[in-house]
């Protein structure tokens, strides 16, 4: 399946970093790249990640 996206969106994979022996479920999405700077984010800046509804995450600079 080929993904198409605009310059303002990215398709990323959710990675499983769980520890089945401990019964822990841990998922991770890694965000990196020049597009973060293009979104006016800066190193060491704090961001707020909001989950307003299932399947939707919003990142806001604070």
DRENKOLBA-950798 format. One record per atom (N, C-alpha, C): atom name; residue in three letters; x, y, z. Coordinates in steps of 0.2 Angstrom, whole numbers, plus 5000, padded with zeros to 4 digits. Each point is the difference from the previous one (the first is absolute). Example, Ala and Ser with C-alpha at 12.3 -4.5 7.8 and 13.67 -1.06 7.14 Angstrom:
{bado N ALA {5066 4972 5039}}
{bado CA ALA {4996 5006 5000}}
{bado C ALA {5004 5006 5000}}
{bado N SER {4998 5005 4996}}
{bado CA SER {5004 5006 5001}}
{bado C SER {4996 5005 5003}}
REM end
This chain:
{bado N UNK {5004 4994 5000}}
{bado CA UNK {4996 5006 5000}}
{bado C UNK {5004 5006 5000}}
{bado N UNK {5000 5004 4995}}
{bado CA UNK {5004 5007 5000}}
{bado C UNK {4996 5005 5003}}
{bado N UNK {5004 5004 5005}}
{bado CA UNK {4997 5005 5003}}
{bado C UNK {5001 5007 4997}}
{bado N UNK {4996 5004 4999}}
{bado CA UNK {5001 5007 4998}}
{bado C UNK {4999 5005 5006}}
{bado N UNK {5004 5005 5000}}
{bado CA UNK {4999 5005 5005}}
{bado C UNK {5002 5007 4998}}
{bado N UNK {4998 5005 5003}}
{bado CA UNK {5002 5006 4999}}
{bado C UNK {5007 5002 5004}}
{bado N UNK {5002 5006 4999}}
{bado CA UNK {5006 5002 5004}}
{bado C UNK {4999 5000 5007}}
{bado N UNK {4993 5001 5002}}
{bado CA UNK {4998 5001 5007}}
{bado C UNK {4998 4994 5003}}
{bado N UNK {5001 4994 4997}}
{bado CA UNK {4998 4994 5004}}
{bado C UNK {5006 4995 4999}}
{bado N UNK {5000 4995 5004}}
{bado CA UNK {5005 4994 4999}}
{bado C UNK {4996 4994 5002}}
{bado N UNK {5003 4994 4997}}
{bado CA UNK {4997 4994 5002}}
{bado C UNK {5006 4996 5004}}
{bado N UNK {4998 4999 5006}}
{bado CA UNK {5005 4997 5004}}
{bado C UNK {4998 4993 5003}}
{bado N UNK {5004 4996 5002}}
{bado CA UNK {4998 4993 5003}}
{bado C UNK {5000 5000 5007}}
{bado N UNK {4995 4997 5003}}
{bado CA UNK {5000 4999 5008}}
{bado C UNK {5004 4994 5001}}
{bado N UNK {5005 5001 5004}}
{bado CA UNK {5005 4995 5002}}
{bado C UNK {4998 4997 5007}}
{bado N UNK {5001 4993 5000}}
{bado CA UNK {4998 4996 5006}}
{bado C UNK {5006 5000 5004}}
{bado N UNK {5001 5003 5006}}
{bado CA UNK {5006 4999 5005}}
{bado C UNK {4998 4996 5006}}
{bado N UNK {4994 4996 5000}}
{bado CA UNK {4998 4997 5006}}
{bado C UNK {5005 4995 5002}}
{bado N UNK {4999 4998 5007}}
{bado CA UNK {5003 4995 5003}}
{bado C UNK {4995 4994 5002}}
{bado N UNK {4999 4995 4996}}
{bado CA UNK {4995 4995 5001}}
{bado C UNK {5002 4996 5007}}
{bado N UNK {5006 5000 5002}}
{bado CA UNK {5001 4996 5006}}
{bado C UNK {4998 5004 5006}}
{bado N UNK {5000 5006 5000}}
{bado CA UNK {4997 5005 5005}}
{bado C UNK {4993 5001 4999}}
{bado N UNK {4997 4998 4995}}
{bado CA UNK {4993 5002 4998}}
{bado C UNK {4999 5007 4999}}
{bado N UNK {5005 5004 4997}}
{bado CA UNK {4999 5007 4999}}
{bado C UNK {4999 5001 4992}}
{bado N UNK {4995 5004 4999}}
{bado CA UNK {4999 5002 4993}}
{bado C UNK {5002 5007 4999}}
{bado N UNK {5005 5001 4996}}
{bado CA UNK {5003 5007 4999}}
{bado C UNK {5001 5001 4992}}
{bado N UNK {4997 5005 4998}}
{bado CA UNK {5000 5002 4993}}
{bado C UNK {5004 5006 4999}}
{bado N UNK {5003 5001 4994}}
{bado CA UNK {5004 5006 4999}}
{bado C UNK {5000 5003 4993}}
{bado N UNK {4999 5006 4999}}
{bado CA UNK {5001 5004 4994}}
{bado C UNK {5006 5004 5000}}
{bado N UNK {5004 4999 4995}}
{bado CA UNK {5006 5004 5000}}
{bado C UNK {4999 5006 4996}}
{bado N UNK {5001 5006 5002}}
{bado CA UNK {5000 5006 4996}}
{bado C UNK {5007 5003 4999}}
{bado N UNK {5002 5001 4994}}
{bado CA UNK {5007 5003 4999}}
{bado C UNK {5000 5002 4993}}
{bado N UNK {5004 5006 4998}}
{bado CA UNK {5001 5002 4994}}
{bado C UNK {4999 5007 4999}}
{bado N UNK {5002 5003 4994}}
{bado CA UNK {5000 5007 4999}}
{bado C UNK {4993 5003 5000}}
{bado N UNK {4995 4996 4999}}
{bado CA UNK {4993 5002 4999}}
{bado C UNK {4998 5003 5007}}
{bado N UNK {5003 4998 5006}}
{bado CA UNK {4998 5002 5006}}
{bado C UNK {5002 5008 5001}}
{bado N UNK {5006 5001 4997}}
{bado CA UNK {5003 5007 5000}}
{bado C UNK {4995 5004 4996}}
{bado N UNK {4998 4997 4994}}
{bado CA UNK {4996 5004 4995}}
{bado C UNK {4993 5001 5003}}
{bado N UNK {4998 4996 5006}}
{bado CA UNK {4994 5001 5003}}
{bado C UNK {5001 5005 5006}}
{bado N UNK {5006 5004 5000}}
{bado CA UNK {5001 5005 5005}}
{bado C UNK {5001 4997 5007}}
{bado N UNK {5003 4994 5000}}
{bado CA UNK {5002 4997 5007}}
{bado C UNK {5007 5001 5000}}
{bado N UNK {5003 5000 5007}}
{bado CA UNK {5007 5001 5001}}
{bado C UNK {5002 4995 5005}}
{bado N UNK {5007 4999 5000}}
{bado CA UNK {5003 4995 5005}}
{bado C UNK {4999 5003 5007}}
{bado N UNK {4998 4995 5004}}
{bado CA UNK {4999 5001 5007}}
{bado C UNK {4993 5004 5002}}
{bado N UNK {4997 5001 4995}}
{bado CA UNK {4993 5003 5000}}
{bado C UNK {4995 4995 5003}}
{bado N UNK {4996 5002 5004}}
{bado CA UNK {4995 4995 5003}}
{bado C UNK {4994 5000 4995}}
{bado N UNK {4996 4994 5000}}
{bado CA UNK {4994 5000 4996}}
{bado C UNK {4995 4996 5004}}
{bado N UNK {4994 5001 4998}}
{bado CA UNK {4994 4997 5004}}
{bado C UNK {4997 4995 4994}}
{bado N UNK {4999 4994 5002}}
{bado CA UNK {4997 4995 4996}}
{bado C UNK {4993 4998 5003}}
{bado N UNK {4995 5001 4996}}
{bado CA UNK {4993 5000 5002}}
{bado C UNK {4997 4994 4996}}
{bado N UNK {4996 4996 5004}}
{bado CA UNK {4996 4995 4997}}
{bado C UNK {4993 5001 5000}}
{bado N UNK {4997 5005 4996}}
{bado CA UNK {4993 5002 5001}}
{bado C UNK {4995 4994 4998}}
{bado N UNK {5002 4995 4996}}
{bado CA UNK {4996 4995 4998}}
{bado C UNK {5004 4994 4998}}
{bado N UNK {4997 4994 5001}}
{bado CA UNK {5004 4994 4998}}
{bado C UNK {5003 5001 4992}}
{bado N UNK {5006 4998 5000}}
{bado CA UNK {5003 5000 4993}}
{bado C UNK {5003 5007 4998}}
{bado N UNK {4999 5005 5004}}
{bado CA UNK {5002 5007 4998}}
{bado C UNK {5005 5003 5006}}
{bado N UNK {5006 5002 4998}}
{bado CA UNK {5005 5003 5004}}
{bado C UNK {5001 5007 4997}}
{bado N UNK {5000 5005 5005}}
{bado CA UNK {5002 5007 4997}}
{bado C UNK {5006 5002 5004}}
{bado N UNK {5005 5003 4997}}
{bado CA UNK {5006 5003 5003}}
{bado C UNK {5000 5007 5000}}
{bado N UNK {5001 5003 5005}}
{bado CA UNK {5000 5008 5001}}
{bado C UNK {5006 5002 5003}}
{bado N UNK {5003 5005 4998}}
{bado CA UNK {5006 5003 5003}}
{bado C UNK {4997 5004 5006}}
{bado N UNK {5004 5000 5006}}
{bado CA UNK {4997 5004 5006}}
{bado C UNK {5006 5005 5002}}
REM end
